[in-house]
Amino acid sequence: MNRHLSTLQRIFFVSVCVLALLAWVGLAVDTAGLVQQAVAVTPTLAPASIAVAADPTPTALPARPRPTIAPDAVVYQELSEQAVQQALHPKTGRYIAAWLPNSFDEKNRRSFEANADILDEISPFWYATNARGDLRHGYDARDDELIELAHANNVLVIPSVHNIVNGVDPVPALLRNPEARSRQVRQIVDEVLTRNYDGFDIDYESLSASLREPYSAFIIELAEALHAQGKLLTVAVHAKTCDFCGLGGFQDWAVVGKYADRMRIMTYDMSWKGGSPGPVAPVYWVNDVAEYARSVVDPAKVIIGVPFYGYDWRQGGGDAKAYNWEDFDAITQAYGAERVLVETDSRGRVVQENRITYTLGGSRRVAYFATSRSLEAKIGLVQNLDLGGIAIWRLGGEDPDNWTVIREQLIEDPFESQRMVNRALPNH
């Protein structure tokens, strides 16, 4: 310490250090509690069924304030230890989100209940749209039981609106019409407030790069409207390694990263169901996408998508079927499929996915699906690059070992706490 500091400056420095120490003590207590929870809760899933099927594509609760983080050390002097702890949203130190693409059935519910203690966000795939901007939903949407159960377990409910439709995609016409965009923004905000959601997730995919400006305008308008109500906006984006690469040219990551609360990158489908058999989300590719993302977007907002599924192709490729881990386990048992761990590709790049081959109805089949080892590697890169967390597609029927990996790697990963303490220290 500079010997010429004034008495007032020394008092300030000591006060700040005491606050930092208190924060670390609170962190240690909180971490110990989380570890005890992890030991006490053993996630279980139903045994795999031999039958294999293709994956088909109330009372209002009180609103909860959005977590905030103090911007500088001066504000930290006014925060109590309790306030510091309340500001730490992620249960494990990084966000763990999961999409729920169909009804909250027995299998999905079993997975949710077994892991609600570490889940931060659930995004039911409930909504679609028309070209006028009207929200559409099926019979399984607006599930009050799921909303209440999630909130009771401190899990945010952030439903998704998507454009996975048969026929003409309505989203291009919606985005090109400013009135329709504003209409959808109003309907989303009204739905969020009426149903007591914590925010909304935008999952508009495979659009033309010519829609880049209207798409950005829509994201900005929606973000501002939701934030005005204290609600969150998450956005699912295509994986890419440059601005206009792949399918993501219409998504300006600089805009999404600035206005959305979290940017969920769909780091899967590198090999897709309409193409040739191959790894769905090899580790080397996910790393390349993540490196690019953090160069454009605040790393704390970058969420890496992790697949709990895989594809099963004909030998020559095309028209693959999507299955979860339980399905692949059943296939292996029923057809004597040969399972091989593909650790690296022909160029020596890390892959870490299972490949199985078998014969069905005289036709040779090839399938790839991620392993718990690939999940471990992806969580490792999230930690190494200091990204915000992971988003799981999909909840239900997954490998139980995946949750073991998540708990072992993330339960003691308090990066938000470290950032808060750093802000309270001088010269940070």
C-alpha positions as CSV (number, residue, x, y, z in Angstrom):
1,M,0.0,0.0,0.0
2,N,1.3,3.5,-0.8
3,R,2.5,5.1,2.4
4,H,1.2,8.5,1.3
5,L,-2.4,7.4,1.3
6,S,-4.7,9.5,3.4
7,T,-6.5,8.0,6.5
8,L,-9.8,8.1,4.6
9,Q,-8.3,6.2,1.7
10,R,-6.9,3.6,4.1
11,I,-10.3,3.2,5.7
12,F,-11.9,2.8,2.3
13,F,-9.4,0.1,1.3
14,V,-9.9,-1.9,4.5
15,S,-13.7,-1.7,4.2
16,V,-13.5,-3.0,0.6
17,C,-11.2,-5.9,1.6
18,V,-13.6,-6.8,4.5
19,L,-16.5,-6.9,2.1
20,A,-14.5,-9.1,-0.3
21,L,-13.7,-11.5,2.6
22,L,-17.3,-11.6,3.6
23,A,-18.3,-12.5,0.0
24,W,-15.7,-15.3,-0.1
25,V,-17.0,-16.7,3.3
26,G,-20.6,-16.6,1.9
27,L,-19.4,-18.3,-1.2
28,A,-17.7,-21.1,0.8
29,V,-20.9,-21.7,2.8
30,D,-23.0,-21.7,-0.3
31,T,-20.6,-24.1,-2.1
32,A,-20.7,-26.5,0.8
33,G,-24.4,-26.5,0.7
34,L,-24.5,-27.2,-3.0
35,V,-22.0,-30.0,-2.5
36,Q,-24.3,-31.5,0.2
37,Q,-27.2,-31.2,-2.2
38,A,-25.3,-32.9,-5.0
39,V,-24.4,-35.9,-2.7
40,A,-28.0,-36.1,-1.4
41,V,-29.7,-36.1,-4.8
42,T,-29.0,-39.0,-7.1
43,P,-30.5,-38.4,-10.6
44,T,-32.4,-41.4,-11.9
45,L,-34.0,-42.1,-15.2
46,A,-36.2,-45.0,-16.2
47,P,-34.5,-48.0,-17.9
48,A,-34.4,-47.9,-21.7
49,S,-37.3,-49.5,-23.5
50,I,-36.6,-51.9,-26.4
51,A,-39.3,-50.1,-28.5
52,V,-37.7,-47.3,-30.6
53,A,-39.7,-44.4,-31.9
54,A,-38.7,-41.4,-33.9
55,D,-38.4,-38.2,-31.9
56,P,-41.3,-35.9,-33.0
57,T,-40.1,-32.9,-34.0
58,P,-53.9,-20.8,-13.4
59,T,-52.9,-19.2,-10.5
60,A,-50.3,-16.5,-11.1
61,L,-47.2,-16.7,-9.0
62,P,-45.7,-13.5,-7.7
63,A,-43.2,-11.9,-10.1
64,R,-39.6,-12.2,-9.1
65,P,-37.1,-9.4,-9.8
66,R,-34.3,-9.9,-12.3
67,P,-31.0,-10.5,-10.6
68,T,-28.6,-7.6,-10.9
69,I,-24.9,-7.2,-10.4
70,A,-23.4,-4.0,-9.0
71,P,-21.4,-2.1,-11.6
72,D,-18.5,-0.9,-9.4
73,A,-16.8,-1.0,-6.0
74,V,-18.6,2.1,-4.8
75,V,-22.0,0.4,-4.9
76,Y,-20.5,-2.7,-3.4
77,Q,-19.8,-0.7,-0.2
78,E,-23.5,-0.4,0.2
79,L,-24.3,-4.1,-0.4
80,S,-24.8,-6.5,2.5
81,E,-23.5,-10.1,2.3
82,Q,-27.2,-11.2,1.8
83,A,-27.6,-8.8,-1.1
84,V,-24.4,-10.1,-2.7
85,Q,-25.6,-13.7,-2.4
86,Q,-29.0,-12.8,-3.9
87,A,-27.3,-11.3,-6.9
88,L,-25.7,-14.7,-7.8
89,H,-28.2,-16.3,-10.1
90,P,-26.6,-19.4,-11.4
91,K,-27.1,-22.3,-8.9
92,T,-23.7,-23.8,-9.9
93,G,-21.8,-20.8,-11.0
94,R,-22.8,-21.1,-14.7
95,Y,-26.2,-21.1,-16.3
96,I,-27.7,-24.5,-17.0
97,A,-30.7,-24.2,-19.4
98,A,-32.7,-26.9,-21.0
99,W,-35.3,-26.9,-23.8
100,L,-38.4,-29.1,-23.4
101,P,-39.6,-29.7,-27.0
102,N,-42.8,-31.5,-26.2
103,S,-45.3,-32.2,-23.5
104,F,-44.3,-32.4,-19.8
105,D,-44.8,-36.1,-19.9
106,E,-43.6,-38.8,-17.4
107,K,-40.1,-39.1,-19.0
108,N,-39.4,-35.4,-19.2
109,R,-40.8,-34.8,-15.7
110,R,-38.6,-37.5,-14.2
111,S,-35.5,-35.8,-15.6
112,F,-36.6,-32.3,-14.6
113,E,-37.4,-33.3,-11.0
114,A,-34.2,-35.3,-10.6
115,N,-32.1,-32.2,-11.7
116,A,-34.2,-29.2,-10.8
117,D,-31.7,-28.4,-8.0
118,I,-29.1,-27.4,-10.6
119,L,-31.3,-26.3,-13.5
120,D,-31.5,-22.5,-13.9
121,E,-33.9,-22.2,-16.9
122,I,-36.4,-24.3,-18.7
123,S,-37.6,-23.4,-22.2
124,P,-40.7,-25.3,-23.2
125,F,-41.1,-25.4,-27.0
126,W,-44.7,-24.0,-26.8
127,Y,-45.2,-21.3,-29.4
128,A,-45.2,-20.7,-33.1
129,T,-46.3,-17.7,-35.1
130,N,-48.1,-16.5,-38.2
131,A,-47.1,-13.8,-40.7
132,R,-49.2,-11.2,-38.9
133,G,-47.2,-11.7,-35.7
134,D,-49.9,-13.6,-33.8
135,L,-48.6,-16.2,-31.3
136,R,-49.9,-19.7,-31.8
137,H,-49.7,-22.6,-29.3
138,G,-50.8,-26.2,-29.0
139,Y,-52.8,-28.0,-26.4
140,D,-49.7,-28.8,-24.3
141,A,-48.6,-25.2,-23.9
142,R,-49.2,-22.9,-20.9
143,D,-48.8,-25.8,-18.5
144,D,-49.6,-24.3,-15.1
145,E,-48.3,-27.3,-13.3
146,L,-44.8,-27.0,-15.0
147,I,-44.7,-23.3,-14.3
148,E,-45.5,-23.7,-10.6
149,L,-43.2,-26.7,-10.2
150,A,-40.3,-24.8,-11.9
151,H,-40.8,-21.6,-9.8
152,A,-41.0,-23.7,-6.6
153,N,-37.6,-25.1,-7.5
154,N,-36.2,-21.6,-8.4
155,V,-36.1,-22.5,-12.1
156,L,-36.8,-19.7,-14.6
157,V,-39.6,-20.4,-17.2
158,I,-38.6,-18.9,-20.5
159,P,-40.8,-20.5,-23.3
160,S,-39.7,-20.6,-26.9
161,V,-41.3,-19.4,-30.1
162,H,-40.1,-21.2,-33.2
163,N,-40.6,-21.5,-36.9
164,I,-40.3,-25.3,-37.3
165,V,-43.3,-25.7,-39.5
166,N,-44.6,-27.7,-42.4
167,G,-45.2,-25.6,-45.5
168,V,-44.4,-21.9,-45.9
169,D,-42.4,-20.3,-43.1
170,P,-44.3,-17.2,-41.9
171,V,-41.3,-15.6,-40.2
172,P,-39.8,-13.8,-43.3
173,A,-43.1,-12.0,-44.0
174,L,-43.4,-11.2,-40.2
175,L,-39.9,-9.7,-40.0
176,R,-40.3,-7.6,-43.2
177,N,-43.5,-5.9,-41.8
178,P,-42.7,-3.4,-39.0
179,E,-46.4,-3.5,-37.8
180,A,-46.3,-7.3,-37.6
181,R,-43.0,-7.2,-35.7
182,S,-44.5,-4.7,-33.2
183,R,-47.7,-6.8,-32.9
184,Q,-45.6,-9.9,-32.0
185,V,-43.6,-7.9,-29.5
186,R,-46.8,-6.8,-27.8
187,Q,-48.3,-10.3,-27.8
188,I,-45.1,-11.8,-26.3
189,V,-44.9,-9.2,-23.5
190,D,-48.6,-9.7,-22.8
191,E,-48.2,-13.5,-22.7
192,V,-45.1,-13.3,-20.4
193,L,-46.9,-11.0,-18.0
194,T,-50.2,-12.9,-18.1
195,R,-48.7,-16.4,-17.6
196,N,-46.0,-15.2,-15.2
197,Y,-43.1,-16.3,-17.3
198,D,-39.6,-15.0,-16.5
199,G,-38.9,-14.1,-20.1
200,F,-39.1,-15.4,-23.7
201,D,-36.8,-17.3,-26.0
202,I,-36.6,-16.6,-29.8
203,D,-35.8,-19.6,-31.9
204,Y,-36.2,-18.4,-35.5
205,E,-34.0,-20.6,-37.7
206,S,-32.7,-21.0,-41.3
207,L,-33.7,-17.5,-42.6
208,S,-32.1,-15.7,-45.5
209,A,-29.2,-13.3,-44.8
210,S,-31.3,-10.6,-46.5
211,L,-33.4,-10.6,-43.3
212,R,-30.5,-9.5,-41.1
213,E,-31.6,-5.9,-40.6
214,P,-35.3,-6.6,-39.8
215,Y,-34.3,-9.5,-37.6
216,S,-32.0,-7.2,-35.6
217,A,-34.8,-4.6,-35.4
218,F,-37.1,-7.2,-34.0
219,I,-34.6,-8.4,-31.4
220,I,-33.9,-4.8,-30.3
221,E,-37.6,-3.9,-30.0
222,L,-38.5,-7.1,-28.1
223,A,-35.5,-6.8,-25.8
224,E,-36.4,-3.2,-24.8
225,A,-40.1,-4.2,-24.3
226,L,-39.2,-7.2,-22.1
227,H,-36.6,-5.4,-20.1
228,A,-39.0,-2.5,-19.4
229,Q,-41.1,-5.1,-17.5
230,G,-38.1,-6.7,-15.8
231,K,-38.2,-9.8,-18.0
232,L,-35.5,-11.7,-19.8
233,L,-34.8,-12.3,-23.5
234,T,-32.8,-15.3,-24.7
235,V,-32.1,-16.0,-28.4
236,A,-31.1,-19.2,-30.0
237,V,-28.6,-18.6,-32.8
238,H,-27.0,-20.9,-35.5
239,A,-23.4,-21.9,-34.8
240,K,-20.9,-20.1,-37.0
241,T,-17.2,-19.2,-37.0
242,C,-17.5,-15.9,-39.0
243,D,-20.2,-13.3,-39.4
244,F,-21.9,-14.7,-42.5
245,C,-20.8,-18.4,-42.2
246,G,-23.3,-21.2,-42.4
247,L,-27.0,-20.6,-41.7
248,G,-26.4,-17.7,-39.3
249,G,-25.8,-14.8,-41.7
250,F,-29.2,-13.3,-40.8
251,Q,-28.2,-13.1,-37.1
252,D,-25.9,-10.2,-36.2
253,W,-24.2,-11.5,-33.1
254,A,-23.1,-8.0,-32.1
255,V,-26.7,-6.9,-31.9
256,V,-28.0,-10.1,-30.2
257,G,-25.1,-10.0,-27.7
258,K,-25.8,-6.4,-26.8
259,Y,-29.6,-6.6,-26.4
260,A,-30.4,-10.2,-25.4
261,D,-29.6,-11.4,-21.9
262,R,-28.3,-14.7,-23.1
263,M,-27.3,-15.9,-26.6
264,R,-27.8,-19.7,-26.8
265,I,-25.6,-21.1,-29.6
266,M,-27.0,-24.2,-31.3
267,T,-23.6,-25.9,-31.4
268,Y,-25.0,-29.1,-32.9
269,D,-26.2,-30.5,-36.2
270,M,-22.8,-30.0,-37.8
271,S,-23.7,-33.2,-39.5
272,W,-27.5,-32.8,-40.0
273,K,-30.3,-35.3,-40.7
274,G,-30.5,-34.4,-44.4
275,G,-26.7,-34.9,-45.0
276,S,-24.1,-37.6,-44.7
277,P,-23.5,-39.5,-41.5
278,G,-21.0,-37.8,-39.2
279,P,-20.4,-36.3,-35.8
280,V,-23.3,-34.1,-34.6
281,A,-21.3,-31.8,-32.4
282,P,-17.6,-32.7,-32.4
283,V,-15.5,-31.0,-29.7
284,Y,-13.1,-29.3,-32.1
285,W,-16.0,-27.6,-34.0
286,V,-17.7,-26.4,-30.8
287,N,-14.4,-24.9,-29.6
288,D,-14.0,-23.0,-32.9
289,V,-17.6,-21.6,-32.6
290,A,-17.0,-20.7,-29.0
291,E,-13.8,-18.9,-29.7
292,Y,-15.5,-16.8,-32.4
293,A,-18.5,-16.1,-30.2
294,R,-16.4,-14.6,-27.3
295,S,-14.6,-12.4,-29.8
296,V,-17.9,-10.8,-30.7
297,V,-20.1,-11.1,-27.6
298,D,-19.6,-10.6,-23.9
299,P,-18.5,-14.1,-22.8
300,A,-20.8,-14.0,-19.8
301,K,-23.8,-14.0,-22.3
302,V,-22.5,-16.8,-24.4
303,I,-24.3,-20.1,-23.8
304,I,-23.1,-23.2,-25.5
305,G,-25.7,-25.7,-26.8
306,V,-25.1,-29.3,-25.9
307,P,-27.0,-32.2,-27.7
308,F,-28.6,-34.9,-25.6
309,Y,-29.5,-36.6,-28.9
310,G,-28.0,-38.0,-32.1
311,Y,-28.9,-39.0,-35.7
312,D,-29.4,-42.4,-37.3
313,W,-28.8,-42.4,-41.0
314,R,-29.1,-44.9,-43.8
315,Q,-25.6,-45.9,-44.9
316,G,-25.6,-43.4,-47.8
317,G,-27.0,-40.5,-45.7
318,G,-30.1,-38.4,-45.9
319,D,-33.4,-38.4,-44.0
320,A,-31.9,-39.4,-40.6
321,K,-34.0,-40.0,-37.6
322,A,-33.3,-38.2,-34.3
323,Y,-33.1,-40.4,-31.2
324,N,-32.2,-39.7,-27.6
325,W,-29.7,-41.8,-25.5
326,E,-32.4,-44.2,-24.3
327,D,-33.4,-44.9,-27.9
328,F,-29.8,-45.6,-28.9
329,D,-29.3,-47.8,-25.9
330,A,-32.4,-49.8,-26.9
331,I,-31.1,-50.1,-30.5
332,T,-27.8,-51.4,-29.3
333,Q,-29.4,-54.1,-27.3
334,A,-32.1,-55.0,-29.8
335,Y,-30.0,-55.2,-33.0
336,G,-26.6,-56.0,-31.6
337,A,-25.3,-52.7,-32.9
338,E,-21.6,-52.2,-32.7
339,R,-20.6,-49.1,-30.7
340,V,-17.3,-47.4,-31.3
341,L,-16.0,-44.3,-29.5
342,V,-14.7,-41.9,-32.2
343,E,-12.2,-39.9,-30.2
344,T,-10.5,-38.0,-33.1
345,D,-11.1,-37.6,-36.8
346,S,-8.7,-38.3,-39.7
347,R,-7.0,-35.0,-39.1
348,G,-6.4,-35.6,-35.4
349,R,-9.1,-33.2,-34.2
350,V,-11.1,-34.1,-31.1
351,V,-14.5,-35.5,-31.7
352,Q,-15.6,-37.6,-28.7
353,E,-18.8,-39.1,-30.1
354,N,-20.2,-42.7,-30.3
355,R,-20.8,-44.3,-33.7
356,I,-22.9,-47.4,-34.0
357,T,-23.6,-49.5,-37.1
358,Y,-26.3,-52.1,-37.6
359,T,-28.7,-53.6,-40.1
360,L,-32.4,-52.9,-40.1
361,G,-34.7,-54.4,-42.7
362,G,-31.8,-55.3,-44.9
363,S,-30.6,-51.7,-44.8
364,R,-27.3,-50.7,-43.2
365,R,-27.6,-47.9,-40.6
366,V,-25.0,-45.5,-39.2
367,A,-25.6,-43.4,-36.1
368,Y,-23.6,-40.8,-34.2
369,F,-24.5,-39.4,-30.8
370,A,-22.6,-37.5,-28.1
371,T,-21.0,-39.1,-25.0
372,S,-20.6,-37.9,-21.5
373,R,-16.9,-37.5,-22.3
374,S,-17.8,-35.0,-25.1
375,L,-20.0,-33.2,-22.6
376,E,-17.1,-33.1,-20.1
377,A,-14.9,-31.6,-22.8
378,K,-17.4,-29.0,-23.8
379,I,-18.0,-27.9,-20.2
380,G,-14.3,-27.6,-19.9
381,L,-14.1,-25.2,-22.8
382,V,-17.0,-23.2,-21.3
383,Q,-14.9,-22.9,-18.2
384,N,-11.6,-22.2,-20.0
385,L,-13.2,-19.5,-22.1
386,D,-15.2,-18.2,-19.2
387,L,-18.5,-18.4,-21.0
388,G,-22.0,-18.1,-19.4
389,G,-23.0,-21.8,-19.4
390,I,-24.8,-24.5,-21.4
391,A,-28.2,-25.0,-23.0
392,I,-29.4,-28.6,-23.3
393,W,-31.3,-29.9,-26.3
394,R,-33.3,-31.9,-25.1
395,L,-34.6,-32.8,-21.7
396,G,-35.8,-36.4,-21.2
397,G,-34.3,-39.8,-22.1
398,E,-30.7,-38.6,-21.8
399,D,-27.7,-40.4,-20.6
400,P,-27.7,-40.3,-16.7
401,D,-23.9,-39.9,-16.9
402,N,-24.4,-36.5,-18.4
403,W,-25.9,-35.2,-15.1
404,T,-23.0,-36.7,-13.2
405,V,-20.6,-34.8,-15.4
406,I,-22.5,-31.6,-15.0
407,R,-22.6,-31.9,-11.2
408,E,-19.0,-32.8,-10.9
409,Q,-17.7,-30.0,-13.1
410,L,-20.1,-27.1,-12.4
411,I,-21.2,-27.6,-8.8
412,E,-18.0,-25.8,-7.5
413,D,-17.6,-23.3,-10.4
414,P,-18.4,-19.9,-8.8
415,F,-17.3,-17.6,-11.6
416,E,-20.0,-15.1,-10.9
417,S,-18.8,-14.8,-7.3
418,Q,-15.3,-14.3,-8.5
419,R,-16.3,-11.5,-10.8
420,M,-18.2,-9.8,-8.1
421,V,-15.3,-10.0,-5.7
422,N,-12.9,-8.7,-8.4
423,R,-15.1,-5.7,-8.9
424,A,-14.9,-4.9,-5.2
425,L,-11.1,-5.0,-5.1
426,P,-8.9,-2.0,-6.0
427,N,-7.3,-2.0,-9.4
428,H,-9.9,-4.4,-10.9
